[in-house]
Amino acid sequence: MKNIRNFCIIAHIDHGKSTLADRLLQVTNTITERDMMDQVLDDMDLEREKGITIKSHAIQINYKHTDTQEYVLNLIDTPGHVDFSYEVSRALAACEGALLLVDATQGIQAQTISNLYLAIENDLEIIPVINKIDMDGAMIDEVEDQIIELIGCKKEDILHASGRTGIGVDTILDGIVNRIPAPKGHPNDPLQALIFDSVFNSFRGIIVYFRIFNGSIKKGDKVKFVSTDQVYEADEIGILKLKMMEKQEVTCGNVGYIITGIKNAKEVRVGDTITLADTPTKEIIKGFQEVKPMVFAGIFPVNTDDFEELRDCMDKLQLNDASLTYELETSKALGFGFRCGFLGMLHMEIIQERLEREFNQTVITTVPNVSFIAHTTKGEKIIVNNPTEFPDPVKTERIEEPYIRAQIITKPDYIGNIMTLCLTKRGMLINQSYLTTTRVELIFEIPLTEIVFDFYDKLKSQTRGYASFDYTPIGYRDSDIVKMDILLNGDKVDALSALIHRSKGQEFGRKLCEKLKELVPRQQFQIAIQAAIGAKVLARENISAIRKDVTAKCYGGDISRKRKLLEKQKEGKKRMRQIGNVEIPQEAFLAVLKLDE
């Protein structure tokens, strides 16, 4: 046990976590040259295409140290994007140490700081590493000073490396062995293992990844999942190399997997404790905090008959991504579907992509929004996750909306642009401090609704990509939130309703009506598109009717003949308008997200 080290790699986006993981695997010969490729641990097509890590990936490395001893290193590579910080918190729960990577050309960014705080909360040993030292724009001395200021370590504690060329990888391995503590645990105690991830395999059922804190587990053992109280037989256990490697026993302190033939996704919970059925443990491992979704959107099947299939797919997806939450929802326009909670817009995009790729599901996604708290005149408290749940304004005393504290780190040149952007988003500047002469930290308090759609993209374009952004929720505050309905020919389309601040209503309504005018196909009758708050219409656009020339066959003769035909057409259009239905294309639902383009 004293020769086991469990560690993960944490850093901001694009600071080179996956590339360094590649080099560590290459230097220790964990992976043959034949299997070697860039981002070797990222096994999803999506990850490779976008060049980002979405899931945490665990792998075991065997390393022969200079002191001639063999060490087992369990590495967990983590995502860097703020939307997947939940993945990071789970990876940290299974480790004793963390490599904190900082890009030598960019220095410390927002996510570096927030991931570091997560690691410190979990009492992990932090090894600071400056990556990309071979780049032309590397500011090694500057970045060293930033790290010393942030962590309070000595200069000689900071390691230098380059994930691309492999410089300094040996010193990192040496640092892992010497500085990260071995797992504390008692091999002879009852089994106590923490589930930190799970994945669905269509042939084997659910594969559960765990980290053993006390005791050990053998093949054929009867194991019990504490939160569900179910007992299963360990059909197969093993450790995680590039592929799964079967073992007869996984001992204390190790990271491994177990297959028990579970088919039902509800029976496995991430953060649960596994123990033996005969000698159960008295203590349950404190798992991770419950995930708090930030953004809510409805996901509906295009064809209503595919609902059951979509439900199965959601279950399987939730196994692999514990930060996805969902419940049933019905809509007049779209039929049965799910109300899903995501950690951010990128997370929502990824889920949509994965449903299409991995499960061949074509889905419609409604307008994303956040959850509000409505206080009624009777003193009740209602959580409003979607516009249809919004209570009657007459019976509502006040509405609270969620606020976040945003931390933005940027160059001083862009302070003006960021200020303008945040103030248009109803933000308040709390603090401004210079970290160095070339880097400034701005702290804002902004309503979460305002950052859901396009805040991140705008921030990047306003600062030419030099700003980094991180946020933490800070609770709810009173606000003037109203429900905006979109009406087509006087009928409400509930899937296009949105909850919005009253000051933004006029502008949002006008843009949306203009956009829908472009997208809704023309009919034989006139269509009126209206945006309304309650009974007050704020914006209106008309789609004119496709007109058939009924007088084409009349040439010459009396005008009354033509008039008669035109009157008849007019009556027909009137009648059609009363009974005619308007089909809304899928693009219309997505258009709401891209209003500013």
Buried (B, 14 or more C-beta within 10 A) or exposed (E): BEBBBBBBBBBBBBBBBBBBBBBBBBBBEBBEEEEEEEBBBBEBEBBEEBEBBBBBBBBBBEBEBEEEEEBBBBBBBBBBBBBBBBBBBBBBBBBBBBBBBBBBBBBBBBBBBBBBEBBEEBEBBBBBBBBBBBBEEBBBEBBBBBBBEBBEBEEEBBBBBBBBEBBBBEEBBBBBBEBBEBBEBEEEBBBBBBBBBBBBEEEBBBBBBBBBBBBBBBBEBEBBBBBBEBEBEBEBBBBBBBEBEEBEEBBBBBBBBBBBEBEEBEBBBBBBBBBBBEEBBEEEBEBBEEBEBBBBBBBBBEEEEBBEBBBEBBBBBBBBBBBBBBEEBEBEBBBBBBBBBBBBBBBBBBBBBBBEEBBEBEBBBBBBBBBBBBBBEEEEEBEBBBBBBBBEEEEBEEBBBBBBBBBBBBEEEBBEBBBEBBEEBBBEEEEEEEBBEEBBBBBBBBBBBBBBBBBBEBBBEBBEEBBBBBBEEEEBEEBEBBBBBBBBBEEBBBBBBBBBBEEBBBEBBBBBBEBBEEBBEEBBBBBBBBBBBEEEBBBBBEBEBEEEEBBEEEEEEEEEEEEBBEEEBEEBBEEBBEEBEBEBEEEBBBBBBEBEE
